[in-house]
Amino acid sequence: MGKVEIEIDGKIARIFLNRPEVLNAIDTELPALLSSAVEEADVNNEVHVIILSGRGDAFCAGYDLTAFAQDKNNRLTQKMPWDPLKDYKFMWENNKHFMSLFHCLKPVICKIHGIGALAGGTDIALCSDFIFMENDAKIGYMPTRVWGTPTTAMWMYRLGPEKAKRMLFTGDKISGLEAEKLGLILKAVSKEKLNDEVDSFAMRMTTVPLNQLAMQKILINQVIESAGLLNSQKFATIFDGISRHSPEGLNFKKMSEKYGWKKAVKERDTGTYDWTEDRSSN
């Protein structure tokens, strides 16, 4: 059983994030495995549509904080003074893997269930062409409160400036129902209907010739790219590294190491901790 799995179901390729024991959290291997699966589906001339989902109780809970925040030796935080280029190269490589969903020539539907798509999980989900969510599933990028910037930078292009600021200035998690109202996703449906809704939509596109699907996707994507997506992603990736090595980011990391990432995340999300002060030694 791999960390990312692909099943070919007639004209539909089903890709699954498969780390259910950690809510499909992102480790150092998952991004490359994801883009490899996308490439396999993209070159298959029988496949018209890709459906991306997660095994277990979530689509993706973000980067694996046990490895990246709680562990002292990891690739997201360096000893000071830090090397920005080393950080950028690692995160930019992940960014390219996530963007394989955007650049492939087949329509990609992301199916978000259970706990939802959180933090780095949204970097994956928002690169898809369509998102369906369970009504009560959650989506949000909480690390904007401290220790992160969404490197794929898709929030602005999906929501526009004001609604993107609403999400990224607060780090709030919102339900599928609210995400649909904001225009972040295509549709929110009940847990019982999610699979049928996604499959029905996918089947509708399987009746369209591959060349037509590819042309429409390229046409629409070039409008987003012309609006400055690549530059936005470069800034976001640079800022992401800075945010993790700022005084506040380093204090978040120290708390995660000493008390565990769950306590650090709780303090971050409730807004009760002053991250300008290093209290990890208390």
C-alpha positions in Angstrom: 0.0 0.0 0.0 1.6 3.3 -1.1 1.2 6.7 0.3 -0.6 7.7 -2.9 -2.6 5.2 -4.9 -4.2 5.3 -8.3 -7.0 3.2 -9.7 -8.2 3.3 -13.3 -12.0 3.0 -13.5 -12.9 3.1 -17.2 -12.6 6.8 -18.2 -12.0 7.9 -14.6 -8.7 7.8 -12.8 -9.2 7.8 -9.0 -6.2 9.1 -7.0 -6.1 8.6 -3.2 -3.9 10.1 -0.6 -3.2 7.1 1.6 -1.8 8.0 5.0 -5.1 7.6 6.9 -3.3 7.0 10.2 -2.2 10.7 10.2 -5.2 12.1 8.3 -3.2 12.0 5.0 -0.7 14.6 6.3 2.0 15.6 3.9 5.5 14.2 4.5 8.6 14.5 2.3 7.5 11.8 -0.1 3.8 12.4 -0.7 4.1 15.5 -3.1 6.3 13.6 -5.6 4.1 10.5 -5.4 1.1 12.7 -6.0 2.5 14.2 -9.2 3.6 10.8 -10.4 0.1 9.5 -10.1 -1.3 12.6 -11.9 1.2 12.0 -14.7 0.2 8.4 -15.0 -3.4 9.4 -15.4 -2.6 12.3 -17.7 -0.7 10.1 -20.3 -3.4 7.4 -20.2 -5.5 8.0 -23.4 -8.4 6.1 -21.9 -8.7 8.5 -18.9 -10.9 11.6 -19.3 -11.3 12.8 -15.7 -9.3 12.5 -12.5 -10.9 12.3 -9.1 -8.7 13.1 -6.1 -9.6 12.1 -2.6 -8.2 10.9 0.7 -8.5 7.6 2.5 -9.8 7.5 6.1 -11.3 10.4 8.0 -10.0 13.4 6.0 -8.9 14.6 2.6 -5.6 16.1 4.0 -4.8 17.7 7.3 -1.8 19.6 6.0 1.9 19.1 6.6 2.8 16.4 9.2 3.5 18.5 12.2 4.9 15.6 14.2 7.7 15.5 11.7 8.0 19.1 10.6 7.1 21.1 13.8 7.6 18.8 16.8 10.8 17.2 15.6 14.0 19.3 16.0 15.6 18.0 12.9 13.4 18.7 9.9 13.3 20.5 6.5 10.9 23.3 7.4 13.0 25.1 10.1 16.8 25.6 9.9 19.2 26.6 12.6 19.9 30.3 12.5 21.2 32.0 10.4 19.0 30.2 7.9 19.6 29.7 4.2 16.6 31.1 2.3 17.6 29.4 -1.0 17.7 25.9 0.7 14.2 26.5 2.1 12.9 27.9 -1.2 14.2 24.9 -3.3 12.5 22.4 -1.0 9.1 24.2 -0.9 9.2 25.2 -4.6 9.6 21.5 -5.5 6.5 20.6 -3.4 4.7 23.5 -5.1 5.5 22.1 -8.6 4.2 18.7 -7.5 0.9 20.1 -6.2 0.6 22.2 -9.4 0.6 19.0 -11.5 -3.1 19.0 -10.8 -3.5 22.4 -12.4 -1.2 21.8 -15.4 -2.3 18.3 -16.4 -4.6 18.2 -19.4 -7.4 16.3 -17.8 -10.1 17.8 -15.5 -9.4 17.2 -11.8 -12.2 16.9 -9.2 -11.1 17.1 -5.6 -13.4 15.4 -3.1 -13.2 16.7 0.5 -14.8 14.7 3.2 -14.6 14.1 7.0 -12.4 16.5 8.8 -11.6 18.2 5.5 -8.7 20.0 3.8 -6.6 22.0 6.2 -3.4 24.1 6.0 -1.1 22.5 3.4 -3.9 20.2 2.4 -5.6 23.3 0.8 -2.4 23.8 -1.3 -3.3 20.5 -2.9 -7.1 20.9 -3.1 -7.1 24.4 -4.6 -4.9 23.3 -7.5 -7.7 21.1 -8.7 -10.2 22.3 -11.3 -13.3 21.5 -9.2 -13.9 20.9 -5.5 -16.8 19.1 -3.9 -17.1 19.0 -0.1 -19.3 17.4 2.5 -21.5 20.1 4.1 -19.7 19.8 7.5 -16.2 19.2 6.3 -13.7 22.1 7.0 -11.3 24.0 4.8 -8.9 26.7 5.9 -5.2 27.7 6.1 -4.7 28.2 9.9 -0.9 28.6 9.7 -1.4 32.2 8.4 -1.9 33.1 12.0 1.8 32.1 12.6 4.3 29.8 10.8 3.1 29.7 7.2 1.9 31.2 3.9 0.0 29.1 1.3 2.7 28.5 -1.3 0.4 27.7 -4.2 -1.3 31.1 -3.7 -4.6 29.9 -5.1 -6.9 31.7 -2.6 -6.8 35.0 -4.4 -7.5 33.5 -7.8 -10.5 31.5 -6.5 -12.0 34.1 -4.2 -10.8 37.6 -5.2 -8.9 40.0 -2.9 -11.5 40.7 -0.2 -12.6 37.2 0.5 -9.1 35.9 0.2 -8.0 38.4 2.9 -11.0 37.3 5.0 -9.6 33.8 5.0 -5.9 34.5 5.3 -6.0 37.3 7.8 -7.9 35.1 10.3 -6.8 31.6 9.5 -10.4 30.5 10.0 -11.7 27.1 9.1 -15.0 27.2 7.3 -17.6 24.5 6.4 -18.3 23.2 3.0 -21.6 25.1 3.0 -19.8 28.4 3.7 -17.1 27.6 1.2 -19.7 27.2 -1.5 -21.3 30.5 -0.6 -17.9 32.3 -0.8 -17.3 30.7 -4.2 -14.2 28.8 -3.0 -15.6 25.4 -4.1 -18.1 24.3 -6.7 -20.5 22.4 -4.5 -21.2 21.3 -0.9 -23.4 18.2 -0.4 -24.4 15.9 2.3 -22.1 13.1 3.4 -24.4 10.5 2.0 -24.6 12.1 -1.5 -20.9 13.2 -1.9 -19.7 10.2 -3.9 -22.7 10.1 -6.2 -22.5 13.8 -6.9 -18.8 13.6 -7.8 -19.2 10.5 -9.9 -22.2 11.9 -11.8 -20.3 15.1 -12.5 -17.2 13.2 -13.6 -19.3 10.9 -15.9 -20.8 14.0 -17.6 -17.3 15.0 -18.7 -16.2 11.5 -19.8 -18.6 12.0 -22.8 -16.5 15.0 -24.1 -13.5 14.2 -26.4 -10.1 14.4 -24.7 -8.9 17.2 -27.0 -11.9 19.3 -26.2 -11.3 18.9 -22.5 -7.6 19.8 -22.9 -8.3 22.9 -25.0 -10.9 24.3 -22.6 -8.6 23.7 -19.6 -5.6 25.3 -21.3 -7.7 28.3 -22.4 -9.1 29.0 -18.9 -5.8 28.3 -17.1 -3.9 30.7 -19.3 -6.1 33.5 -18.1 -5.2 32.7 -14.5 -1.5 32.4 -15.5 -1.6 35.8 -17.3 -3.0 37.3 -14.1 0.4 36.6 -12.5 0.0 33.2 -10.8 3.6 32.3 -11.2 4.9 35.5 -9.6 2.3 35.1 -6.8 3.6 31.6 -6.1 7.2 32.7 -6.0 6.4 35.5 -3.5 4.2 33.1 -1.4 7.0 30.4 -1.3 9.6 33.0 -0.2 7.3 34.5 2.4 6.4 31.0 3.7 10.1 30.4 4.5 10.4 33.9 6.1 7.3 33.2 8.3 8.8 30.0 9.6 12.1 31.8 10.5 10.6 35.0 11.9 10.8 35.5 15.7 7.2 34.5 16.0 7.7 31.5 13.8 10.7 30.3 15.7 8.8 30.7 19.0 6.0 28.5 17.6 8.5 25.9 16.6 10.1 26.0 20.1 6.8 25.5 21.7 6.0 22.6 19.4 9.3 20.9 20.3 8.8 21.4 24.0 5.1 20.8 24.5 4.0 19.1 21.3 2.5 20.5 18.2 -1.1 20.1 19.4 -0.6 22.6 22.3 1.2 25.0 19.9 -1.6 24.8 17.4 -4.3 25.3 20.1 -2.5 28.5 21.3 -2.2 29.7 17.7 -5.8 29.1 16.8 -7.3 30.5 20.0 -5.1 33.7 19.8 -4.2 33.5 23.5 -0.4 33.4 23.1 1.9 36.3 22.3 4.3 34.8 19.8 6.7 37.7 20.0 7.7 36.3 23.4 9.8 33.2 23.8 8.3 31.3 26.7 9.4 27.9 25.7 11.9 27.8 28.6 9.2 28.6 31.2 
